[in-house]
Amino acid sequence: MDKIKFPYRSDGHLALLHVVHDSGSWEKHGLQVEYDFFISADDAHRGVAKGEVEFVSGNHL
């Protein structure tokens, strides 16, 4: 399984992430997703640019 870091920008995004997780969609596509930490917009920009995180939820990027 590929490990993916997927931080979230807002608690409002967690509901969708839980639906995806609970449906088994991550595993179905061979992904082990860590999405249980909050990230600021500035850290998200830096993290994506540096390759430290693969995805960030929200509309700030």
N, C-alpha and C positions, 0 to 999 in steps of 0.2 A: 504494500500500500504506500502511496505517496503521502507524505506529511505536508500539510498546508497550514500556514499561519494566516488566520482571517480575523483580524481585530474589527471591532465595531465602533462606530462613531456616536451612536445614540442607543439608549435602552429601547427605543421604539423599533429598532431593527432586530432585536432579539427574537421577537415572535416569529418572524419569517425564518430566521436561522434555526429555531427549534423545530419548526414544521419540516424544513428540509432534512434536519438531522433525524427526527423521529420517523420520517418516511423511509429512511434507509438509503436515501439518494446518494449521500457521500460515499458510503461503502459500495453501493452498486457500481459506482464509477471509479473504484479503487482509491478513494481518498480518505485519509484520516485527518480531520479538520479540527484545529484548535482555534476557537473563536470566543473564548471566555475572558477576554481582557479589553479594556477601553483604551482608545488611542486618540490623541488630540489631532486636529487637522494638520498642524505643522509637523508632528511626528509621523503622521500618515504619509505626507508628501516625501519626507526624508526617507522613511522606511521603504516605500515602494521604489524610489530612485536608487537606493542602495541594495535592493533585493532582499532586505530583511523580512519583509512581508509580501505575500503574493497578491492579496486582495484586501480591500477595505470597503466596508459597506457605507453608503451615504452618497450624497451628491456634491461633495466638496472638491473632488479632484477634477 
